[in-house]
Amino acid sequence: MIFSQLLTQIPVLAVCVVALVLLAGRRGPGAEVGALNWAMAGFGVSAALSFLLPLCYGVLTFIQVRGSLPIGSISWIYPVLGVISSLLHAGAFALFLLAFLRFLRPPSPRTP
């Protein structure tokens, strides 16, 4: 069960890993470090969510199936986990937006 949920997240995880490698490679002199940091944080959060959320849902399913608790006793956790998941995904998109806005900001004048 857990592995099938993780398999559905492989494309997201692959994009996040490739993006993190590409962004890490762009670091250097003259790079917009602020934008890179925000983008790396956004892709890091997305990568973590693509791994941790299926794991959480799989553990909850395992607890319900194998545990001695009645099935309805912990069913309230699923909507709570869904709301937390949505908020964390929104946070990742906010980090992408910050990176984009930071990248589009006009360069500050350098003083000698």
N, C-alpha and C positions, 0 to 999 in steps of 0.2 A: 504494500500500500504506500509506504513512504517513498519507495524508489520510483513508483509510477508518477507520484506527484512531483518528485524532483526532476524526472525526465521531462516533464512539461515546461520546466523552467530553464532548461539547457540553453535555448536561444537567447533568453534575457541575460543569463549568466555569461554566455560567450561574448555578447556585445559589450557587457560591462567590463570584462577582463581585457578585451581588445582596446576599448576606449581608455582604460586605465594605463595600459602599456603605451599607447600612442601619446597620451597626455604627459606621462612621465618622460617620454622621449623628447617632448617639446620644451621641457624645462631647460633653461639656460639663459645666457645674457641676452637681453632685449625681449625676452618673452614677458607677456602679461601674467605675472605670477599670481596676482589676485584672482583673475578669471580661471586660471588653471587649478588653483586650489579649490575654488568653489565647484568647478566641474568634477574634479577628482572626488570631492566629498559626495556629490550627488550620485556619481557612478558607484562609489563605494557603498553608499546606503542602498542603492538598488541591487547591487550584487549580494549584500548581506540579506536583504529581504527575500530575494529569489531563492536563497538557501534555507533561511530560518523559518519562513512561513510554512512551506510544505512540511518541514520537520515538526513544527508545532501542531499542525493539523493531524499529521500521522501519529504523533504521540497521544493526542487527545482521542483519536479513534482507537488506538491500541488500549488505552486506559478503559474506554467504554466497553470494548469487546472482551478483554481479558480480566478486567477488574471486577471486584465484587460490588461495585456501586451500581445502583439502578441506572438505566440508560438516560432517563430524564433528569437525573440529579445534577449532572454537570452540563446539560445542554445549553445553559445560559452563557457558557464560555465562548461558544461559537460566534454569536453576534458581537460580543465584546472584542474578541480577537479580530473580527472583521472591521470594526470601527478603528481599532488600533492600527491595523494594516492599512486602511485607507488614509489615516492621518500620516503615517510614515511615508507612504507613497506620495502624498501631497507635499510632504517636507522634502523629498527627493526632487520633485518637480520644482519646488521653490529654489532649491540649490542650483538646479540647471538654469532657472531664470536669472538668478543672481550672477551666475557665471556669464551668461549671455549679455546681460546689461553691463557688467563690468568690462567685458570685451569690447562693447560698442562705445564705451565712454571715451570722449576725446582725450588724447594724451595730455598730461599736465606739462606745462612749460618747465623746462629744466633750467635751473640757475647755475651759472658757472662758479 
